[in-house]
């Protein structure tokens, strides 16, 4: 029945599959131990099936021992078979409860969670700030040529300056190449560069400039727009004598005008500022002083609105002025008596004697019951009393108590 169980449970398929894996992963020794464990598990399953039929454990163990001991030396004493036979005998005597099986199965869940958490990694995906342009046109190099007469050619086609912006935005160029002549004016060249920068700043592109066949080394990718002086191979870092002469001529012209009446056109002011900034300290000392201008005067205040005029006989919509505030009445004499507003008493003094003296100086009248006392008498009575009280609620009439 033992071998019949192997056939019914199709253990041979497991062995074939394990053998194929061992052939493919021959370099991995782990598959050898896996195959050995599968075979041993098959024996455990077959032994359990035999014991479920009602066979006695001791008799079945004797049969196994006799079957495995064909040689003169018993298999239990053999070092190769001792481990598997011993394990099979031990498992026959072991009875695992269903509760223990469930507890062991539940332990797999936290172990599996720890493995997932321990071997997981975090991937940070940065979203693209801008989507790629889905234009069907193929990117190419925009070739711009400017001759000495300031004529513009795009791909050998002459383009008027008025439609230059439209032409450079018709296609998606990945790079722009400009070929110029050193004879063109600075203002014209800067105008072309600015137009290209406006496109390249938004598209993230770059372009290079060549003057008379020589590449200008400066990078005009849009970070810093520096003026191109006649598109030479290198910028003139020092002010030339011609520029200093032009500056002195303009500065002398405007310095001759009084500063109150001095007005410099914007074009001349740009020339003066550009040349003056490039001058060294020594050149500034030797040159004409910079013609300063007065700051613009503040705007004139708006005129006050005129009062509306109403013709005689017409009804006025102007509201009447508010009534004047009432003046408080002055003190008046009635029946020979002058009524004055009573004054507030002085602040209390912790020393009653000093407080009485201060009240007396301010003209207070002292009473003890219905009897009137002078200031000196009141001071003497307060000095003799240990629990004197001073009531100023009806000031300037002061009532003394405890005297």
C-alpha positions in Angstrom: 0.0 0.0 0.0 3.0 2.3 0.6 4.0 2.2 -3.1 0.4 2.4 -4.2 0.1 5.7 -2.3 3.1 7.1 -4.3 1.4 6.2 -7.5 -2.0 7.6 -6.6 -0.6 10.9 -5.4 1.6 11.1 -8.5 4.8 11.8 -6.6 6.8 10.9 -9.6 5.7 14.2 -11.3 7.1 16.2 -8.4 10.4 14.3 -8.7 10.6 14.9 -12.5 9.8 18.6 -12.1 12.5 19.0 -9.3 15.0 17.1 -11.5 14.4 19.5 -14.4 15.0 22.5 -12.2 18.1 20.9 -10.9 19.4 20.4 -14.4 18.6 24.0 -15.4 20.1 25.5 -12.2 22.9 23.0 -11.9 25.2 25.6 -10.4 22.8 26.3 -7.5 23.2 23.7 -4.6 19.9 24.8 -3.1 18.0 22.8 -5.6 19.7 19.6 -4.5 18.5 20.0 -1.0 15.0 20.9 -2.3 14.8 17.7 -4.3 16.0 15.7 -1.3 13.3 17.3 1.0 10.6 16.6 -1.6 11.5 12.9 -1.7 11.5 12.7 2.1 8.1 14.4 2.2 6.7 11.9 -0.2 7.8 9.1 2.2 6.1 10.9 5.1 2.8 11.1 3.1 3.0 7.4 2.1 3.7 6.3 5.7 0.7 8.4 6.9 -1.6 6.8 4.3 -0.5 3.3 5.5 -1.1 4.1 9.1 -4.6 5.5 8.4 -5.6 2.1 7.0 -5.2 0.7 10.6 -1.7 -0.8 10.5 0.2 -0.9 13.8 3.1 1.4 14.0 5.5 -1.1 15.5 4.8 -3.8 12.9 5.0 -1.2 10.1 8.4 0.0 11.4 9.7 -3.6 11.5 8.6 -4.0 7.9 10.4 -0.8 6.9 13.5 -1.9 8.8 13.5 -5.4 7.2 13.0 -3.9 3.7 15.9 -1.5 4.1 18.3 -4.0 5.6 19.1 -6.3 2.7 22.8 -6.2 3.6 24.5 -7.9 6.5 24.7 -4.6 8.3 21.4 -3.1 9.4 20.4 0.1 7.8 20.0 1.9 11.1 23.7 1.5 11.7 24.6 2.8 8.2 25.5 6.4 8.1 23.8 7.1 4.8 20.3 5.9 5.6 20.1 6.5 9.3 18.8 10.1 9.0 15.8 9.4 6.7 14.7 6.2 8.5 15.0 7.8 11.9 12.9 10.8 10.7 10.2 8.5 9.4 10.0 6.6 12.6 9.9 9.8 14.7 7.1 11.3 12.5 5.0 8.1 12.9 4.9 8.7 16.7 4.3 12.4 16.4 0.7 13.6 16.4 0.3 17.3 15.7 -3.1 18.9 16.7 -5.2 20.9 14.3 -4.8 23.9 16.7 -1.0 23.8 16.4 -1.2 23.7 12.7 -3.4 26.8 12.6 -1.1 28.7 15.0 1.9 27.9 12.8 0.0 29.0 9.7 -0.9 32.3 11.4 2.8 33.0 12.1 3.4 33.1 8.4 1.4 36.3 8.0 3.5 38.6 10.1 6.7 37.0 8.7 5.4 37.6 5.2 4.6 41.2 6.1 8.0 41.8 7.5 9.6 40.4 4.4 7.6 42.7 2.1 8.3 45.7 4.2 12.0 44.9 4.5 12.7 44.3 0.8 10.4 47.1 -0.5 11.9 50.3 -2.0 10.5 53.7 -2.6 10.6 55.1 -6.1 10.2 58.9 -6.4 8.7 59.8 -9.7 9.2 63.4 -10.8 6.3 64.8 -12.9 7.4 66.4 -16.1 6.9 70.2 -15.8 6.3 70.6 -19.5 4.9 68.2 -22.0 6.9 67.4 -25.1 5.8 69.2 -28.2 3.7 66.8 -30.3 4.5 68.6 -33.6 4.8 66.3 -36.5 7.5 68.4 -38.1 11.1 67.2 -37.8 13.4 69.4 -35.7 16.2 70.9 -37.6 18.8 73.7 -37.4 17.6 77.2 -38.2 20.3 78.9 -40.3 20.1 82.7 -40.4 22.5 84.8 -42.5 22.8 88.6 -42.2 25.0 90.3 -44.8 26.7 93.7 -44.6 23.7 95.5 -46.0 21.6 94.1 -43.1 19.6 91.8 -45.3 18.2 88.7 -43.5 18.3 85.2 -45.1 16.6 82.1 -43.6 17.7 79.0 -45.4 19.0 81.1 -48.3 15.7 82.9 -48.6 15.6 86.6 -48.0 13.1 87.5 -45.3 11.9 91.1 -44.4 12.5 92.2 -40.9 8.8 92.7 -40.4 8.0 89.0 -40.7 11.1 87.7 -39.0 9.2 86.7 -35.9 6.7 84.6 -37.8 9.4 82.7 -39.8 11.4 81.6 -36.7 8.3 80.3 -35.0 6.9 78.3 -38.0 9.0 75.2 -37.3 10.3 73.6 -34.1 14.1 74.1 -34.4 16.3 72.4 -31.9 19.2 74.8 -32.6 19.7 78.1 -34.3 22.8 79.2 -36.2 23.4 82.9 -37.1 26.0 83.9 -39.7 26.5 87.7 -39.7 28.9 90.3 -41.0 30.9 92.6 -38.7 29.8 95.5 -40.7 26.2 95.5 -39.5 25.1 98.0 -36.8 25.0 97.1 -33.1 21.3 98.1 -32.8 20.3 95.9 -35.7 22.2 92.9 -34.4 20.8 93.3 -30.9 17.3 93.4 -32.3 17.8 90.1 -34.0 19.4 88.5 -30.9 16.5 89.7 -28.7 13.9 88.2 -31.1 15.7 84.8 -31.0 16.0 85.0 -27.2 12.3 85.5 -26.9 11.7 82.2 -28.7 14.6 80.3 -27.2 13.8 81.3 -23.6 10.4 79.7 -23.8 11.5 76.6 -25.8 14.7 76.0 -23.9 16.8 76.0 -27.0 20.2 77.6 -27.8 21.9 79.2 -30.8 25.4 80.3 -31.8 26.6 83.4 -33.7 29.3 83.7 -36.2 30.8 87.0 -37.5 32.6 86.8 -40.9 32.9 83.0 -40.6 34.3 83.1 -37.0 32.3 81.8 -34.1 31.7 84.2 -31.3 32.6 82.3 -28.1 29.9 83.9 -25.8 26.9 81.8 -25.1 23.7 83.6 -25.8 21.3 80.9 -24.5 19.2 83.4 -22.7 20.7 83.7 -19.3 22.5 87.0 -19.9 21.9 89.3 -22.8 25.1 91.2 -23.4 25.3 93.8 -26.2 27.2 92.7 -29.3 29.6 95.4 -30.4 29.7 95.0 -34.2 29.7 91.2 -33.8 33.5 91.0 -33.6 35.2 87.8 -32.4 35.6 89.3 -28.9 33.9 92.2 -27.2 35.9 95.4 -26.6 36.1 95.6 -22.8 37.7 99.1 -22.8 36.1 102.3 -24.1 37.6 103.4 -27.3 38.8 107.0 -28.0 35.9 107.4 -30.5 33.4 106.6 -27.7 35.1 108.9 -25.3 35.0 111.7 -27.8 31.3 111.1 -28.5 30.6 111.1 -24.7 32.6 114.3 -24.2 30.8 116.0 -27.0 27.3 115.1 -25.7 28.3 115.8 -22.0 29.7 119.2 -22.9 26.6 120.1 -24.9 24.2 119.4 -22.1 26.4 120.7 -19.3 26.3 124.1 -21.0 22.6 124.2 -20.4 21.4 125.2 -16.9 20.3 122.2 -14.9 16.8 123.8 -14.4 16.3 123.9 -18.1 18.3 120.7 -19.0 16.4 118.1 -21.0 18.3 115.1 -22.5 16.6 113.0 -25.2 16.3 109.3 -24.4 18.6 108.2 -27.2 21.4 110.6 -26.1 20.9 109.6 -22.5 21.3 105.9 -23.4 24.6 106.6 -25.2 25.9 108.7 -22.3 25.0 106.0 -19.7 26.4 103.1 -21.7 29.8 104.8 -22.3 30.0 106.2 -18.8 29.4 102.7 -17.2 32.3 101.2 -19.2 34.8 103.9 -18.3 37.5 103.3 -15.8 37.9 105.6 -12.8 40.8 107.4 -14.5 38.8 107.9 -17.6 35.9 109.4 -15.7 38.2 111.9 -14.0 39.6 113.1 -17.3 36.3 113.1 -19.1 33.5 115.6 -18.9 31.2 115.3 -15.8 28.1 113.4 -16.4 25.2 115.8 -17.2 22.8 115.2 -14.3 19.1 116.3 -14.6 16.8 117.5 -11.9 14.2 114.9 -10.7 10.7 115.5 -12.0 8.7 118.0 -10.0 5.8 116.6 -8.0 2.4 116.8 -9.6 0.4 119.9 -8.9 -2.3 119.4 -6.3 -5.8 119.3 -7.7 -7.8 122.5 -7.6 -10.3 122.9 -4.8 -13.9 122.5 -5.9 -15.8 125.7 -6.3 -18.8 126.4 -4.1 -22.0 126.0 -5.9 -23.8 129.2 -6.8 -27.5 129.7 -6.3 -29.3 132.3 -8.2 -31.7 134.6 -6.5 -35.2 133.2 -6.3 -34.1 129.6 -6.9 -34.4 126.8 -4.4 -31.0 125.7 -3.0 -30.1 122.0 -2.6 -27.2 122.8 -0.3 -28.0 121.4 3.2 -27.9 124.0 6.0 -24.8 124.2 8.2 -24.9 122.3 11.6 -25.9 124.3 14.6 -23.2 125.9 16.7 -22.4 124.0 20.0 -23.9 125.4 23.1 -21.6 127.4 25.4 -21.5 126.5 29.0 -22.9 129.1 31.3 -20.4 131.2 33.3 -20.7 131.3 37.1 -23.5 133.7 38.0 -24.1 135.7 41.2 -27.5 135.2 42.7 -28.7 137.1 45.9 -25.1 138.2 46.5 -23.7 134.7 46.4 -21.3 133.3 43.8 -21.8 129.7 43.0 -18.7 127.8 41.9 -18.2 124.2 40.9 -16.8 122.3 43.9 -13.3 121.0 43.6 -12.2 117.3 44.0 -10.5 116.5 47.3 -6.8 115.6 47.3 -5.6 112.1 47.1 -5.7 110.2 50.4 -2.5 110.2 52.5 -1.6 107.2 54.8 -0.7 109.7 57.5 -4.1 111.1 58.8 -2.4 114.2 60.4 -0.7 115.1 57.1 -3.9 114.5 55.2 -5.8 116.9 57.5 -3.1 119.5 57.1 -3.4 119.2 53.3 -7.2 119.4 53.4 -6.9 122.5 55.6 -4.6 124.2 53.1 -7.2 123.7 50.4 -9.9 125.4 52.5 -11.8 122.4 53.9 -14.2 122.8 56.8 -14.0 120.2 59.6 -17.0 118.8 61.6 -17.3 116.3 64.4 -21.0 115.6 64.5 -22.8 119.0 64.3 -19.9 120.9 65.8 -17.5 122.9 63.6 -13.7 122.9 64.3 -10.8 124.9 62.9 -7.9 123.3 61.1 -5.6 123.5 64.1 -8.2 122.0 66.4 -8.9 119.2 63.9 -5.1 118.4 63.6 -4.9 118.3 67.5 -7.9 115.9 67.7 -6.5 113.6 65.0 -3.1 113.4 66.7 -4.7 112.4 70.0 -7.0 109.7 68.4 -5.6 106.3 67.4 -8.6 105.4 65.2 -9.5 108.6 63.4 -11.6 108.5 60.3 -11.8 111.2 57.6 -14.9 111.4 55.4 -14.5 113.6 52.3 -17.7 112.5 50.5 -19.1 116.0 50.9 -15.9 117.9 50.3 -15.0 120.7 51.1 -17.0 119.7 54.2 -14.9 117.0 56.0 -16.4 114.9 58.8 -14.0 113.4 61.4 -14.8 110.4 63.4 -13.2 108.4 66.3 -11.9 111.7 67.9 
